[in-house]
Amino acid sequence: LIEAGRQFSPEALIQYYNAMINRPDRTHVLTSLRKPVLFIIGEMDKAVPLQAALAQCYLPSVTHVHILDVAHMGMIEERRRTAAAIDFYLKNI
């Protein structure tokens, strides 16, 4: 991933970060959903700190929460546990 990241131009990275910083607040989507929502949270995530992620878990009416001992990319850092969480969610919604 580090090597792949080196292929991005500085301009592309600046645009990416600006898009993330300026994206609109979509928390209203979580509050209006009437379906279960899956949260897979990285306990060591610096981009979305644990407390901020947990606060969003209270917005939907029904949630499935899995906290992994990872940072921001659980699908790479803990591939099997992430897949198991998704599998559990899909079998129980």
N, C-alpha and C positions, 0 to 999 in steps of 0.2 A: 504493500500500500504506500509505503514511503516513496519507493521508486516511481510508482504511478503518479503520485502527487507532484513529483518533480517535473512532470511533463506539462503541467498547467502553466500558462503564462501568468505573470504577475497581474496583468489587466483582468484576466478571467477570474483570478482569485479575489481581486478587489470587487468585481461585480457580484460574485457569489456572496461575499460577506455583506455587501450593501443590501442585497436582496434579502438575506436572512435578518439583518438588523431592521429593515424597513417593512417587513411583512406585516400584514394586518392581523389584529387579534382575532382569533377564531374560537375562543373559549365558549362563545355562545352555541357553537355546534355541539360541544360536549354537554351543555346543560339542556339542550333540546332533544337529544337522542333518547329514544325509548327502547333501544337495543343494548345488550351488554357490550361494554368497551373493554378491550384488552390493553393493559399497560405492562410493558416490559421495561423495567427501570434499572439502570446501571448505578449501583451504589457509589461508585467512584467517578461518576460522570461530572465533568467540569462544565460542560455546555448546558446541561439541565441538572442543576444540583438536586440531590435526593429530596430535600424538603419542598422544593418547587414542584417536582414531579408528583410527590405525595399529595400536595394541595390540590392538584388537578384531578386526582383520583376521586375526589368528593363531588365533582361537578356532574358526572352522569348518574342516572338513577341506579344502574347496575354496573359493577366493574369486576374484572378479574385482574388482580395485581400480582406480578412476579418481580421480585427484586433479585438481581443477579450481582455477583461479586465481580463486576466489570466496569468499564468506563462508558463511553458513548456508543460503542458499536458491538453490542452483545451478539448480533447475528454473525460476527466474525470471531469475537473473543471467546464466546461460549456457544458455538454453533449448535451443539446437541441440546443443551438446556433451553436455548431459545426455541428450537424446533419442538421440544417437548411442551413448552408453555403454549405455543401456538396450537399444537395438537390437542392439548387439554382443553383449551378455549373452544376450538371448533367442535369438539365432541360434547361440550356442555352448554352451548348457547341455545 
